[in-house]
Amino acid sequence: MQAEIPRIVIAGTHSGCGKTTIASGLMAALVTRGLEVQSFKTGPDFIDPSHHTLICGRASRNLDPCMMGEAGVLRTFADATTGADIAVVEGAMGMFDGTGGTDTASTAHIARILKAPVILVIDAHAVSRSVHAVIRGFMDFDPRVKIAGIIYNRIGSDRHREMIAREEIVPALGWVPRQEECEVQSRHLGLVMAHESPALKQFGRVIAESCDLDRILAVAAAARLLAVPGGTAKKPHTSHRRAVIGVARDPAFCFYYQDNLDRLARAGAEIRAFSPVAGEVPEADAIYIGGGYPELHAAALEKSRSTKAIRTLAQDGMPVYGECGGLMYLCSSLETDGKEYGMAGVLPGRAVMTRRLAALGYVKGTFSGPADLWPGKLAIRGHEFHYSRVECDDDARWAIRLSAGKGINDGNDGLFEQATIGAYTHAYFTDAFARRFVDAAAAWARR
């Protein structure tokens, strides 16, 4: 398959240079122009894609070679851009910052995979002519990456712009003034979620006024033809529904890879969203509880009708799969800010919030869940990022053994009881893993 979609990658010199604001504002400005914009985020981020999805009205996708492989990046890109007019990819960290100090999974790596031109965001605060030395360094560092334009962020005045514009190495596509009133607040895991702040969507007006959208569109349209190996990742959905999977979607549980949900659907699952915070209980054959912020909603979760219902269903043998925040919710209790709240009480452990980062990075290992519902072993890849720990009972049993990453305890992850599994790993599902999950749900439904 070949893809001709116009595309650009928005990269930054470093974290905090404003690339999320610029990328999101650009998406909003293009949507306002009437374009169908497909957004992407490099790496395992859940938060920035929530803003992209709100802005574009299309589910944002992660592009990550560590979890997906290069072929997987191409297939997800090709699938997601069907029907879109342009693809905008937001990078992560500095343009050349990959995993473990390497190039792998860097924004530059993604740009090379997609044969996409790069627009580099430069934070021009407290600097003028010196920015050109930075630009020259970025251009020369990896000639395989085409930096097609620069957006200068945090311009202080017309005079400031004039001093920078006297020399030009790469075309200037935007001069964005300081916009402190549009800043999005952050917390321990990053920016607040899209439903908590519309600021990034509102930044579209600023981008439309300060950037040359016509030239940016011309840059995107100049992207080379893209070959996608082995066709696309999409496969026809099964001809009939095999099981219903309830997916917790609310302010407490909001971290999901869209590809995971799609793979479950292709394996025959009907996805039904429900809110544990609101006390909803889905009519389902299995439950999937993603990560998020249960610690911010612990009091509501302790009293929730959902918490009691999930405990009963899990004890009855329903398959329940929880990741990070979902793991914490499935434990007996959650301690935060010196107070302990009762949780679902399905898994033999208690969760405790920590002031320091407990784990961050890619993980890989082997999944071998409860044999009666998850037979055989499967390779698993994903990411972990949390400020908590789980104190497990002495008789804890594990469904995941990691060869890279920390997990819950020294490489052990996937604490399980009956058919309930909770892991710190945010797994990027394979088709095989999705099928096993749906198989487990279908088996429980047939009891």
Secondary structure in CASP SS format (residue, H / E / C, confidence):
PFRMAT SS
TARGET T0000
AUTHOR 0000-0000-0000
METHOD secondary structure of the structure
MODEL  1
M C 1.00
Q E 1.00
A E 1.00
E C 1.00
I C 1.00
P C 1.00
R E 1.00
I E 1.00
V E 1.00
I E 1.00
A E 1.00
G E 1.00
T C 1.00
H C 1.00
S C 1.00
G C 1.00
C C 1.00
G C 1.00
K H 1.00
T H 1.00
T H 1.00
I H 1.00
A H 1.00
S H 1.00
G H 1.00
L H 1.00
M H 1.00
A H 1.00
A H 1.00
L H 1.00
V H 1.00
T H 1.00
R C 1.00
G C 1.00
L C 1.00
E C 1.00
V E 1.00
Q E 1.00
S E 1.00
F E 1.00
K E 1.00
T E 1.00
G C 1.00
P C 1.00
D C 1.00
F C 1.00
I H 1.00
D H 1.00
P H 1.00
S H 1.00
H H 1.00
H H 1.00
T H 1.00
L H 1.00
I H 1.00
C H 1.00
G C 1.00
R C 1.00
A C 1.00
S C 1.00
R E 1.00
N E 1.00
L E 1.00
D C 1.00
P H 1.00
C H 1.00
M H 1.00
M H 1.00
G H 1.00
E H 1.00
A H 1.00
G H 1.00
V H 1.00
L H 1.00
R H 1.00
T H 1.00
F H 1.00
A H 1.00
D H 1.00
A H 1.00
T C 1.00
T C 1.00
G C 1.00
A C 1.00
D C 1.00
I E 1.00
A E 1.00
V E 1.00
V E 1.00
E E 1.00
G C 1.00
A C 1.00
M C 1.00
G C 1.00
M C 1.00
F C 1.00
D C 1.00
G C 1.00
T H 1.00
G H 1.00
G H 1.00
T C 1.00
D C 1.00
T C 1.00
A C 1.00
S C 1.00
T H 1.00
A H 1.00
H H 1.00
I H 1.00
A H 1.00
R H 1.00
I H 1.00
L H 1.00
K C 1.00
A C 1.00
P C 1.00
V E 1.00
I E 1.00
L E 1.00
V E 1.00
I E 1.00
D E 1.00
A C 1.00
H C 1.00
A C 1.00
V C 1.00
S C 1.00
R C 1.00
S C 1.00
V H 1.00
H H 1.00
A H 1.00
V H 1.00
I H 1.00
R H 1.00
G H 1.00
F H 1.00
M H 1.00
D H 1.00
F H 1.00
D C 1.00
P C 1.00
R C 1.00
V C 1.00
K C 1.00
I E 1.00
A E 1.00
G E 1.00
I E 1.00
I E 1.00
Y E 1.00
N E 1.00
R E 1.00
I E 1.00
G C 1.00
S C 1.00
D H 1.00
R H 1.00
H H 1.00
R H 1.00
E H 1.00
M H 1.00
I H 1.00
A H 1.00
R C 1.00
E C 1.00
E C 1.00
I C 1.00
V C 1.00
P C 1.00
A E 1.00
L E 1.00
G E 1.00
W E 1.00
V E 1.00
P E 1.00
R C 1.00
Q C 1.00
E H 1.00
E H 1.00
C H 1.00
E C 1.00
V C 1.00
Q C 1.00
S E 1.00
R E 1.00
H C 1.00
L C 1.00
G E 1.00
L E 1.00
V C 1.00
M C 1.00
A H 1.00
H H 1.00
E H 1.00
S C 1.00
P C 1.00
A H 1.00
L H 1.00
K H 1.00
Q H 1.00
F C 1.00
G H 1.00
R H 1.00
V H 1.00
I H 1.00
A H 1.00
E H 1.00
S H 1.00
C E 1.00
D C 1.00
L H 1.00
D H 1.00
R H 1.00
I H 1.00
L H 1.00
A H 1.00
V H 1.00
A H 1.00
A H 1.00
A C 1.00
A C 1.00
R C 1.00
L C 1.00
L E 1.00
A E 1.00
V C 1.00
P C 1.00
G C 1.00
G C 1.00
T C 1.00
A C 1.00
K C 1.00
K C 1.00
P C 1.00
H C 1.00
T C 1.00
S C 1.00
H C 1.00
R C 1.00
R C 1.00
A E 1.00
V E 1.00
I E 1.00
G E 1.00
V E 1.00
A E 1.00
R C 1.00
D E 1.00
P C 1.00
A C 1.00
F E 1.00
C E 1.00
F E 1.00
Y C 1.00
Y C 1.00
Q H 1.00
D H 1.00
N H 1.00
L H 1.00
D H 1.00
R H 1.00
L H 1.00
A H 1.00
R H 1.00
A C 1.00
G C 1.00
A E 1.00
E E 1.00
I E 1.00
R E 1.00
A E 1.00
F E 1.00
S C 1.00
P C 1.00
V C 1.00
A C 1.00
G C 1.00
E C 1.00
V C 1.00
P C 1.00
E C 1.00
A C 1.00
D C 1.00
A E 1.00
I E 1.00
Y E 1.00
I E 1.00
G C 1.00
G E 1.00
G E 1.00
Y C 1.00
P H 1.00
E H 1.00
L H 1.00
H H 1.00
A H 1.00
A H 1.00
A H 1.00
L H 1.00
E H 1.00
K H 1.00
S C 1.00
R H 1.00
S H 1.00
T H 1.00
K H 1.00
A H 1.00
I H 1.00
R H 1.00
T H 1.00
L H 1.00
A H 1.00
Q H 1.00
D C 1.00
G C 1.00
M C 1.00
P C 1.00
V E 1.00
Y E 1.00
G E 1.00
E E 1.00
C C 1.00
G H 1.00
G H 1.00
L H 1.00
M H 1.00
Y H 1.00
L H 1.00
C C 1.00
S C 1.00
S E 1.00
L E 1.00
E E 1.00
T E 1.00
D C 1.00
G C 1.00
K E 1.00
E E 1.00
Y E 1.00
G E 1.00
M C 1.00
A C 1.00
G C 1.00
V C 1.00
L C 1.00
P C 1.00
G E 1.00
R E 1.00
A E 1.00
V E 1.00
M E 1.00
T C 1.00
R C 1.00
R C 1.00
L C 1.00
A C 1.00
A E 1.00
L E 1.00
G E 1.00
Y E 1.00
V E 1.00
K E 1.00
G E 1.00
T E 1.00
F E 1.00
S C 1.00
G C 1.00
P C 1.00
A C 1.00
D C 1.00
L C 1.00
W C 1.00
P C 1.00
G C 1.00
K C 1.00
L E 1.00
A E 1.00
I E 1.00
R E 1.00
G E 1.00
H E 1.00
E E 1.00
F E 1.00
H E 1.00
Y C 1.00
S E 1.00
R E 1.00
V E 1.00
E E 1.00
C E 1.00
D C 1.00
D C 1.00
D C 1.00
A C 1.00
R C 1.00
W E 1.00
A E 1.00
I E 1.00
R E 1.00
L E 1.00
S E 1.00
A E 1.00
G C 1.00
K C 1.00
G C 1.00
I C 1.00
N E 1.00
D C 1.00
G C 1.00
N E 1.00
D E 1.00
G E 1.00
L E 1.00
F E 1.00
E E 1.00
Q C 1.00
A C 1.00
T E 1.00
I E 1.00
G E 1.00
A E 1.00
Y C 1.00
T C 1.00
H E 1.00
A E 1.00
Y C 1.00
F C 1.00
T C 1.00
D H 1.00
A H 1.00
F H 1.00
A H 1.00
R H 1.00
R H 1.00
F H 1.00
V H 1.00
D H 1.00
A H 1.00
A H 1.00
A H 1.00
A H 1.00
W H 1.00
A H 1.00
R C 1.00
R C 1.00
END
